[in-house]
Amino acid sequence: MSGHLQRDQGICANGVAILRKTMDTHQLHQVETEPSARGVLLGISMRDGHSRRIVAGRHASCHDFDRGSIYIRGFAERYRADIQRPFDFVLLEISQASLERAIEEKPGKRVGSLAHVAGVRDEVLLNLAEALAPALEDPARASMLFVEQLSVAMTSYLVETYGGAATTEPRTNRILSRSHEARAKEMLRNRIDGRISITEIADACGLSRSYFIHAFRETTGHTPHQWLIAQRLEHARALLMDVDTSLAEIAAACGFADQSHFTRVFSRHSGVPPGIWRRRMRVEN
């Protein structure tokens, strides 16, 4: 089907392949995958009006997908489907190792597998998929810290919601110790370009990834990605005070992909482009 796709995007984050596939044609297509050990596939519909007929053994069932409808299926079983109408899906291919880790990290009852669902609406996963969309549009400029942060959140949510793993701890009580907070911040500062994974930091602190993300946010008021962006911008403002340092040099020193990426992020957070901000500071000083 790849030749019929109007959009075929992808990015990977530590055992999770994140894809976006769009097909606008009304022509009937068939999808079939043989059994494998690839893990689990989550599909999130990004628009209304899709339907498919899924064949499992001798049984077939038809499902409608509107915006926010999802499906979950394991790769361990043969999959056949008739694609009957256009679609736009964000897909997460979660490796078996990543799924097992999420199951091990989750407090409460251990589950063996996720429920297979099709056509179920899930606003939480839709919102997370929408947050991932810009990274899929421009993977070269995407923060892998941000992408992994969302993929961990989505995998943990799947285990909790569709695997029956009950949460035993209230998330509001999760905070980092002073030593863990200091270690996490030091690791983030040392990799200001964002090329560090949630897994690296969580493992260094001896914490599960989902616990670390929630505890970091409760402790600092920001997610790890938000906190790192704030550090980049603080460093950039200090460098902007030196008129001899070019915007391109500042962008590189602060971990942005290039000058245009730096300008876009700085403008969004400061209200003005960095060049104008610099001139205003010179006038005020």
MIFIGU-262005 format. One record per residue: residue number from 0; residue in one letter; x, y, z of N, C-alpha, C, O in turn. Coordinates in steps of 0.05 Angstrom, whole numbers. Layout:
BEGIN
[NUM a [X Y Z] [X Y Z] [X Y Z] [X Y Z]]
...
REM end
This chain:
BEGIN
[0 m [16 -24 0] [0 0 0] [17 25 0] [6 47 -4]]
[1 s [43 24 5] [59 48 8] [58 66 -16] [60 90 -14]]
[2 g [55 55 -40] [53 71 -64] [28 88 -66] [27 106 -82]]
[3 h [8 81 -50] [-18 96 -51] [-20 116 -28] [-40 130 -26]]
[4 l [0 118 -11] [-1 136 12] [6 165 4] [25 170 -10]]
[5 q [-11 183 13] [-5 212 9] [15 222 30] [28 242 26]]
[6 r [15 209 53] [34 216 74] [45 191 87] [29 173 94]]
[7 d [71 189 89] [84 166 101] [108 175 117] [131 177 106]]
[8 q [104 182 142] [124 194 159] [132 174 181] [116 157 188]]
[9 g [156 177 192] [164 160 214] [187 170 230] [204 185 220]]
[10 i [188 162 255] [210 169 273] [211 148 295] [190 136 301]]
[11 c [234 142 305] [237 121 325] [247 132 351] [263 151 352]]
[12 a [238 120 373] [247 129 400] [249 106 419] [230 97 431]]
[13 n [273 95 421] [280 75 441] [260 51 441] [247 46 462]]
[14 g [258 37 419] [241 13 418] [213 18 409] [197 -1 408]]
[15 v [206 43 403] [179 49 393] [182 64 366] [194 85 365]]
[16 a [170 53 345] [169 66 319] [143 81 318] [121 70 322]]
[17 i [145 108 312] [121 125 310] [118 133 281] [136 144 269]]
[18 l [94 128 270] [89 132 242] [64 148 238] [46 149 255]]
[19 r [62 162 215] [37 173 207] [33 166 178] [49 171 161]]
[20 k [9 154 172] [3 145 145] [-24 155 137] [-44 153 152]]
[21 t [-25 167 114] [-50 179 104] [-55 169 75] [-37 169 59]]
[22 m [-80 161 70] [-88 153 43] [-115 166 37] [-134 163 53]]
[23 d [-116 181 15] [-141 196 8] [-158 182 -12] [-181 190 -16]]
[24 t [-149 161 -25] [-164 148 -45] [-187 131 -33] [-185 121 -11]]
[25 h [-209 128 -48] [-232 112 -40] [-230 84 -50] [-248 68 -46]]
[26 q [-209 77 -65] [-206 51 -76] [-201 30 -54] [-187 36 -34]]
[27 l [-213 7 -57] [-211 -15 -37] [-182 -25 -37] [-171 -31 -58]]
[28 h [-171 -28 -13] [-144 -39 -9] [-145 -61 12] [-162 -60 30]]
[29 q [-127 -79 10] [-125 -101 30] [-98 -100 44] [-77 -94 32]]
[30 v [-99 -104 70] [-75 -105 87] [-72 -133 99] [-92 -144 108]]
[31 e [-48 -144 98] [-44 -170 110] [-16 -171 122] [3 -165 108]]
[32 t [-13 -180 147] [13 -184 159] [14 -212 171] [-5 -221 184]]
[33 e [37 -225 167] [41 -252 178] [49 -250 208] [59 -229 216]]
[34 p [44 -271 223] [52 -270 252] [81 -265 255] [98 -275 240]]
[35 s [88 -249 276] [116 -243 281] [118 -236 311] [99 -234 325]]
[36 a [143 -231 320] [148 -223 347] [154 -193 350] [169 -185 367]]
[37 r [141 -177 333] [147 -149 332] [134 -133 355] [140 -110 359]]
[38 g [116 -145 370] [104 -131 393] [75 -124 388] [59 -142 381]]
[39 v [68 -99 392] [40 -90 391] [38 -65 373] [57 -48 372]]
[40 l [16 -62 359] [11 -38 342] [-13 -23 353] [-34 -35 357]]
[41 l [-9 3 357] [-30 21 365] [-36 40 342] [-17 52 331]]
[42 g [-61 42 334] [-69 61 313] [-88 81 324] [-107 74 338]]
[43 i [-84 106 317] [-101 128 327] [-111 144 302] [-94 155 288]]
[44 s [-137 144 298] [-148 158 275] [-148 188 279] [-157 197 300]]
[45 m [-137 203 260] [-135 231 262] [-157 246 247] [-157 271 247]]
[46 r [-176 231 235] [-198 244 222] [-222 225 221] [-219 201 226]]
[47 d [-245 236 214] [-269 220 212] [-271 205 185] [-256 211 166]]
[48 g [-289 185 185] [-297 174 160] [-283 149 150] [-286 142 127]]
[49 h [-267 136 167] [-253 112 158] [-269 87 168] [-281 88 189]]
[50 s [-267 66 152] [-279 40 161] [-262 18 149] [-249 21 128]]
[51 r [-262 -5 163] [-247 -28 153] [-261 -54 163] [-274 -54 183]]
[52 r [-257 -74 147] [-268 -101 153] [-244 -118 161] [-226 -123 145]]
[53 i [-244 -128 186] [-222 -143 197] [-229 -173 198] [-250 -180 208]]
[54 v [-211 -189 187] [-216 -218 186] [-197 -232 206] [-173 -228 205]]
[55 a [-208 -247 224] [-193 -262 244] [-202 -291 243] [-224 -298 252]]
[56 g [-185 -308 231] [-193 -336 227] [-217 -338 208] [-215 -328 186]]
[57 r [-239 -350 218] [-263 -352 201] [-283 -330 207] [-305 -329 195]]
[58 h [-276 -312 224] [-294 -290 232] [-285 -264 221] [-261 -258 218]]
[59 a [-305 -247 213] [-299 -221 203] [-317 -200 218] [-340 -206 225]]
[60 s [-306 -177 222] [-321 -156 235] [-315 -129 222] [-292 -124 213]]
[61 c [-335 -111 221] [-331 -85 209] [-330 -63 231] [-345 -64 250]]
[62 h [-313 -44 227] [-308 -23 247] [-306 4 233] [-293 7 213]]
[63 d [-320 23 246] [-318 51 237] [-298 66 255] [-297 62 279]]
[64 f [-283 84 242] [-263 100 257] [-268 129 251] [-265 139 229]]
[65 d [-275 144 272] [-277 173 271] [-252 184 284] [-235 169 295]]
[66 r [-249 210 284] [-226 223 297] [-224 215 326] [-244 218 341]]
[67 g [-201 204 334] [-198 195 362] [-204 166 366] [-199 156 388]]
[68 s [-214 152 346] [-218 123 349] [-191 109 346] [-174 117 331]]
[69 i [-189 87 361] [-163 73 361] [-167 43 355] [-189 33 357]]
[70 y [-145 30 349] [-144 1 349] [-118 -8 362] [-98 6 360]]
[71 i [-119 -31 375] [-95 -44 386] [-95 -72 377] [-115 -87 380]]
[72 r [-73 -81 366] [-70 -109 358] [-42 -119 362] [-23 -103 360]]
[73 g [-39 -144 368] [-13 -156 370] [-3 -167 344] [-19 -176 327]]
[74 f [23 -166 340] [35 -177 315] [38 -207 316] [44 -220 296]]
[75 a [32 -219 339] [35 -248 342] [15 -264 326] [18 -287 321]]
[76 e [-7 -251 318] [-28 -264 303] [-29 -253 274] [-23 -229 270]]
[77 r [-37 -269 256] [-40 -260 228] [-63 -239 227] [-83 -242 240]]
[78 y [-58 -218 211] [-77 -196 209] [-85 -192 180] [-68 -190 163]]
[79 r [-112 -191 176] [-122 -185 149] [-144 -164 152] [-161 -166 169]]
[80 a [-144 -144 134] [-164 -124 135] [-169 -113 107] [-151 -110 91]]
[81 d [-195 -107 102] [-203 -93 78] [-206 -63 85] [-223 -56 101]]
[82 i [-189 -46 73] [-190 -17 78] [-211 -6 59] [-206 -5 34]]
[83 q [-233 4 69] [-255 12 52] [-258 41 47] [-271 49 28]]
[84 r [-245 58 63] [-247 87 59] [-221 101 66] [-204 89 79]]
[85 p [-217 126 58] [-192 140 64] [-186 140 94] [-205 138 111]]
[86 f [-161 144 101] [-153 143 129] [-130 162 134] [-115 170 116]]
[87 d [-126 169 160] [-103 184 169] [-98 174 197] [-112 181 216]]
[88 f [-77 158 201] [-71 146 226] [-43 153 236] [-24 154 221]]
[89 v [-41 159 262] [-15 158 276] [-13 130 288] [-31 121 301]]
[90 l [10 117 282] [14 90 290] [38 88 309] [59 101 304]]
[91 l [36 72 330] [58 66 347] [63 36 346] [46 20 354]]
[92 e [86 28 335] [95 0 335] [113 -3 360] [136 5 360]]
[93 i [102 -16 380] [116 -19 406] [129 -46 407] [115 -67 406]]
[94 s [155 -47 409] [169 -72 409] [162 -88 434] [152 -77 454]]
[95 q [166 -114 432] [159 -132 455] [176 -124 479] [165 -125 502]]
[96 a [201 -116 475] [218 -108 498] [207 -83 511] [207 -81 536]]
[97 s [198 -64 495] [187 -39 506] [161 -44 521] [156 -32 542]]
[98 l [145 -61 510] [120 -68 524] [125 -82 550] [113 -76 570]]
[99 e [144 -101 550] [151 -115 575] [162 -96 596] [155 -99 619]]
[100 r [178 -77 587] [188 -58 607] [166 -41 619] [166 -36 643]]
[101 a [147 -32 602] [125 -17 613] [108 -33 632] [98 -22 652]]
[102 i [105 -59 626] [90 -76 645] [104 -79 671] [92 -78 692]]
[103 e [131 -83 669] [147 -86 694] [147 -61 711] [147 -62 735]]
[104 e [147 -38 698] [148 -13 712] [122 -5 725] [122 11 744]]
[105 k [100 -15 715] [74 -6 725] [68 -19 752] [70 -43 754]]
[106 p [60 -3 772] [52 -15 798] [25 -29 795] [10 -24 776]]
[107 g [19 -47 813] [-7 -61 812] [-5 -88 799] [17 -99 796]]
[108 k [-28 -98 792] [-30 -125 781] [-14 -127 754] [-17 -110 737]]
[109 r [2 -148 751] [16 -152 726] [-3 -163 705] [-20 -180 711]]
[110 v [1 -154 681] [-16 -164 659] [2 -177 638] [26 -172 636]]
[111 g [-10 -196 624] [6 -211 604] [5 -199 576] [24 -201 561]]
[112 s [-17 -185 570] [-20 -173 543] [-41 -151 544] [-56 -149 563]]
[113 l [-42 -136 522] [-62 -115 520] [-87 -126 506] [-86 -145 490]]
[114 a [-110 -114 513] [-135 -122 500] [-134 -113 471] [-122 -92 464]]
[115 h [-145 -129 453] [-148 -122 425] [-174 -107 422] [-195 -117 427]]
[116 v [-172 -82 413] [-196 -65 409] [-195 -53 381] [-174 -51 369]]
[117 a [-218 -45 371] [-220 -32 345] [-244 -13 345] [-266 -21 352]]
[118 g [-240 12 338] [-261 31 336] [-269 44 363] [-289 57 364]]
[119 v [-252 40 383] [-258 52 410] [-246 81 410] [-224 85 402]]
[120 r [-262 99 420] [-253 127 422] [-236 132 447] [-244 123 468]]
[121 d [-214 146 444] [-196 151 466] [-184 179 463] [-166 183 447]]
[122 e [-195 198 478] [-186 226 476] [-158 230 486] [-143 247 475]]
[123 v [-149 215 506] [-122 218 516] [-102 211 494] [-83 227 490]]
[124 l [-105 189 481] [-86 181 460] [-88 200 436] [-67 205 423]]
[125 l [-111 210 430] [-114 230 408] [-97 255 415] [-83 265 397]]
[126 n [-100 265 439] [-85 289 447] [-55 284 445] [-40 302 436]]
[127 l [-46 261 454] [-17 255 453] [-8 251 424] [15 259 417]]
[128 a [-25 239 407] [-17 237 379] [-15 264 365] [3 268 349]]
[129 e [-33 282 372] [-32 309 361] [-6 323 370] [6 339 354]]
[130 a [3 318 394] [28 331 404] [52 320 389] [72 333 385]]
[131 l [50 295 379] [72 282 364] [73 291 335] [94 289 322]]
[132 a [51 301 325] [49 307 296] [71 325 286] [82 320 265]]
[133 p [78 347 300] [100 365 289] [127 350 287] [142 355 268]]
[134 a [132 332 306] [157 317 304] [158 299 280] [179 295 268]]
[135 l [135 288 273] [134 271 249] [136 287 223] [147 277 203]]
[136 e [127 312 224] [129 329 201] [158 337 195] [166 340 172]]
[137 d [174 339 216] [202 348 213] [220 333 232] [230 344 252]]
[138 p [225 307 227] [241 291 246] [269 301 251] [280 297 273]]
[139 a [281 315 232] [309 324 235] [311 345 257] [331 347 271]]
[140 r [289 360 262] [289 381 283] [275 372 308] [273 387 327]]
[141 a [265 348 308] [250 338 331] [268 333 355] [290 323 352]]
[142 s [259 339 379] [273 333 403] [267 304 410] [244 297 416]]
[143 m [288 286 410] [283 258 417] [275 255 446] [261 236 453]]
[144 l [284 274 463] [275 273 491] [245 276 492] [231 262 507]]
[145 f [234 295 476] [205 300 476] [191 276 464] [170 267 475]]
[146 v [201 265 442] [188 243 428] [187 219 447] [166 205 449]]
[147 e [210 213 460] [210 190 479] [192 195 503] [179 176 512]]
[148 q [191 219 512] [174 226 535] [145 219 529] [131 208 545]]
[149 l [136 226 504] [108 220 496] [104 190 491] [83 179 498]]
[150 s [124 177 479] [121 149 474] [120 133 500] [105 113 501]]
[151 v [135 140 520] [134 127 546] [106 132 558] [94 113 569]]
[152 a [96 157 557] [70 163 568] [48 147 554] [30 137 568]]
[153 m [50 144 528] [29 129 513] [31 99 519] [10 86 522]]
[154 t [55 88 521] [58 60 527] [48 54 555] [34 34 559]]
[155 s [55 70 574] [46 67 602] [16 68 604] [3 53 618]]
[156 y [4 88 589] [-25 91 589] [-38 66 577] [-59 57 587]]
[157 l [-27 55 556] [-38 31 544] [-39 8 564] [-59 -6 566]]
[158 v [-17 4 578] [-15 -18 597] [-36 -14 619] [-49 -33 628]]
[159 e [-38 11 629] [-56 16 651] [-86 14 642] [-102 4 657]]
[160 t [-92 24 618] [-120 26 610] [-130 1 596] [-153 -7 599]]
[161 y [-113 -11 579] [-121 -34 563] [-108 -60 571] [-111 -80 558]]
[162 g [-93 -59 593] [-81 -83 604] [-91 -90 632] [-86 -111 642]]
[163 g [-106 -71 644] [-117 -76 670] [-97 -73 693] [-102 -84 714]]
[164 a [-75 -59 688] [-55 -56 710] [-64 -32 727] [-60 -9 719]]
[165 a [-74 -37 750] [-84 -15 768] [-61 0 780] [-40 -11 788]]
[166 t [-64 27 781] [-44 44 794] [-48 44 824] [-71 48 833]]
[167 t [-27 39 839] [-30 37 868] [-21 62 882] [-26 65 906]]
[168 e [-6 80 868] [4 104 880] [-8 129 868] [-9 130 843]]
[169 p [-17 148 884] [-27 173 872] [-4 189 860] [16 193 873]]
[170 r [-7 197 835] [14 210 821] [22 237 834] [45 245 832]]
[171 t [4 249 848] [10 275 860] [31 273 882] [42 293 890]]
[172 n [36 249 892] [55 245 914] [83 238 903] [102 234 919]]
[173 r [86 238 877] [112 231 866] [130 255 863] [124 273 848]]
[174 i [152 256 879] [172 277 876] [199 264 876] [203 242 886]]
[175 l [218 278 865] [246 269 864] [260 277 890] [255 298 901]]
[176 s [278 259 898] [296 267 920] [315 288 910] [317 292 886]]
[177 r [328 303 928] [346 324 920] [369 313 903] [377 326 884]]
[178 s [379 289 910] [401 278 895] [392 270 867] [406 274 847]]
[179 h [368 258 865] [357 251 839] [351 275 821] [356 275 797]]
[180 e [340 296 834] [335 320 819] [361 333 808] [362 341 785]]
[181 a [381 334 825] [407 345 817] [420 329 795] [431 340 776]]
[182 r [418 302 797] [430 285 777] [416 288 750] [428 289 729]]
[183 a [389 289 751] [374 291 726] [379 318 712] [383 319 688]]
[184 k [380 339 728] [385 366 716] [414 367 705] [418 379 684]]
[185 e [433 355 719] [460 356 709] [462 340 682] [476 350 664]]
[186 m [449 318 680] [450 302 656] [436 317 633] [446 317 610]]
[187 l [415 331 639] [401 347 618] [418 370 609] [420 376 585]]
[188 r [431 384 628] [448 407 621] [472 398 604] [480 412 585]]
[189 n [483 375 610] [506 365 596] [499 356 567] [517 353 550]]
[190 r [474 352 562] [465 345 535] [444 365 526] [421 358 520]]
[191 i [452 390 525] [434 412 519] [420 409 492] [400 422 487]]
[192 d [432 393 474] [420 390 448] [396 371 449] [383 366 429]]
[193 g [391 359 473] [368 342 476] [372 313 467] [354 297 468]]
[194 r [397 307 459] [403 280 450] [409 262 474] [431 251 477]]
[195 i [390 260 491] [391 242 515] [363 230 518] [343 244 513]]
[196 s [362 206 528] [336 193 530] [325 193 558] [341 195 578]]
[197 i [299 192 561] [287 189 587] [297 164 600] [301 163 625]]
[198 t [301 143 585] [311 118 596] [338 121 609] [343 111 631]]
[199 e [357 136 597] [383 141 608] [381 154 636] [394 146 655]]
[200 i [365 175 637] [363 191 662] [348 174 683] [357 173 706]]
[201 a [327 161 676] [312 145 695] [329 122 706] [329 117 731]]
[202 d [344 109 689] [362 88 698] [384 98 717] [391 85 736]]
[203 a [394 122 711] [415 134 728] [404 140 756] [419 140 775]]
[204 c [378 146 757] [366 152 783] [354 127 796] [344 128 818]]
[205 g [354 104 782] [343 80 793] [313 80 794] [301 69 812]]
[206 l [300 94 775] [271 97 776] [259 87 750] [273 85 729]]
[207 s [233 80 750] [220 73 725] [216 98 709] [216 121 719]]
[208 r [214 95 683] [212 118 665] [186 135 671] [188 159 672]]
[209 s [164 121 674] [139 136 678] [139 150 705] [129 172 708]]
[210 y [151 137 726] [153 150 752] [171 174 750] [164 195 761]]
[211 f [193 172 736] [212 194 734] [198 218 720] [201 240 730]]
[212 i [184 213 698] [171 235 684] [152 250 702] [152 275 703]]
[213 h [135 235 716] [115 247 734] [128 261 757] [121 283 765]]
[214 a [149 248 769] [162 260 792] [178 285 784] [178 304 800]]
[215 f [190 285 761] [205 309 752] [185 332 748] [191 355 756]]
[216 r [162 327 737] [142 348 733] [132 358 759] [128 383 763]]
[217 e [126 340 778] [116 349 805] [137 365 820] [131 383 834]]
[218 t [163 358 816] [184 371 831] [191 398 819] [196 417 834]]
[219 t [193 400 792] [202 424 779] [180 442 767] [184 465 761]]
[220 g [157 430 764] [135 444 750] [136 442 720] [120 454 706]]
[221 h [156 427 710] [159 424 681] [165 394 675] [175 379 691]]
[222 t [158 386 650] [168 360 641] [198 363 635] [208 385 632]]
[223 p [212 341 633] [241 343 626] [246 359 600] [265 375 600]]
[224 h [230 355 580] [234 370 555] [229 400 559] [244 416 550]]
[225 q [207 407 573] [202 436 578] [224 449 594] [232 471 589]]
[226 w [235 434 614] [256 445 631] [281 450 614] [295 470 617]]
[227 l [287 431 596] [311 434 579] [308 457 560] [327 472 555]]
[228 i [284 461 549] [280 484 531] [284 510 547] [296 529 536]]
[229 a [275 511 572] [279 535 588] [309 540 592] [318 563 592]]
[230 q [324 519 597] [353 522 600] [367 532 575] [384 549 576]]
[231 r [358 522 552] [369 530 526] [364 560 522] [382 575 514]]
[232 l [339 569 528] [332 597 524] [347 615 543] [354 637 536]]
[233 e [351 606 568] [366 622 587] [394 626 578] [405 648 580]]
[234 h [406 605 568] [434 606 558] [435 624 533] [453 640 530]]
[235 a [414 622 516] [413 639 492] [411 668 499] [425 685 486]]
[236 r [395 675 519] [393 704 526] [419 715 537] [426 738 531]]
[237 a [434 698 551] [460 707 561] [479 712 537] [494 731 537]]
[238 l [479 694 517] [496 697 494] [488 720 477] [504 733 464]]
[239 l [462 726 476] [452 749 460] [462 775 470] [463 795 454]]
[240 m [471 777 495] [481 802 505] [508 809 493] [517 832 494]]
[241 d [521 789 481] [547 794 467] [540 799 437] [533 780 423]]
[242 v [543 824 429] [534 831 401] [552 818 380] [545 817 357]]
[243 d [575 809 388] [594 797 368] [587 768 362] [599 756 344]]
[244 t [569 756 378] [562 728 374] [538 727 355] [517 738 361]]
[245 s [540 713 332] [519 713 313] [496 695 322] [499 678 340]]
[246 l [472 699 310] [449 682 317] [455 653 310] [446 635 324]]
[247 a [469 648 288] [475 620 281] [493 607 301] [490 584 308]]
[248 e [513 622 312] [531 612 332] [515 606 358] [520 586 371]]
[249 i [497 624 365] [481 619 389] [463 595 386] [460 579 405]]
[250 a [451 592 363] [434 569 358] [450 543 362] [440 524 375]]
[251 a [474 542 351] [490 518 353] [499 513 382] [498 490 392]]
[252 a [506 535 397] [515 532 424] [493 523 443] [498 511 464]]
[253 c [468 529 436] [446 523 453] [430 498 445] [409 492 456]]
[254 g [441 484 425] [429 458 418] [406 458 399] [391 439 397]]
[255 f [402 481 385] [381 482 365] [391 471 338] [415 472 333]]
[256 a [373 461 322] [381 449 297] [394 469 278] [414 462 265]]
[257 d [384 494 278] [397 515 261] [385 542 270] [369 543 289]]
[258 q [392 563 256] [384 590 265] [353 593 263] [341 605 280]]
[259 s [341 582 242] [312 585 239] [297 570 261] [276 580 271]]
[260 h [307 547 269] [295 532 291] [298 548 317] [278 550 332]]
[261 f [321 559 322] [325 576 345] [306 600 345] [294 606 366]]
[262 t [304 614 322] [287 637 320] [257 630 326] [243 645 340]]
[263 r [249 608 315] [221 599 319] [215 594 349] [195 603 359]]
[264 v [233 578 362] [228 571 390] [230 596 408] [214 600 426]]
[265 f [251 613 403] [255 637 419] [231 655 416] [221 666 436]]
[266 s [221 659 392] [198 677 387] [173 666 401] [157 682 412]]
[267 r [169 640 401] [145 629 413] [145 633 444] [124 638 456]]
[268 h [169 632 456] [170 635 485] [174 664 494] [166 671 516]]
[269 s [187 680 478] [193 707 486] [175 729 474] [175 752 483]]
[270 g [160 721 453] [142 740 441] [155 756 418] [140 769 403]]
[271 v [181 756 416] [195 770 394] [218 753 385] [228 736 400]]
[272 p [228 757 360] [251 742 350] [276 750 366] [277 772 378]]
[273 p [297 733 366] [321 739 382] [335 764 373] [347 778 390]]
[274 g [335 771 347] [348 795 338] [335 820 350] [349 839 359]]
[275 i [309 821 350] [294 844 362] [299 845 392] [302 866 403]]
[276 w [298 822 405] [303 821 434] [330 832 441] [333 847 460]]
[277 r [350 825 425] [377 835 430] [379 865 427] [391 879 444]]
[278 r [366 876 406] [367 905 402] [352 919 425] [362 940 434]]
[279 r [331 909 435] [316 921 457] [334 921 482] [334 941 497]]
[280 m [348 899 487] [365 898 511] [388 918 509] [395 930 529]]
[281 r [398 922 485] [420 942 481] [410 970 487] [423 986 500]]
[282 v [385 976 478] [373 1003 483] [369 1007 513] [375 1028 524]]
[283 e [357 986 526] [351 988 555] [376 991 572] [376 1004 593]]
[284 n [398 978 562] [423 979 578] [441 1002 571] [462 1006 583]]
REM end
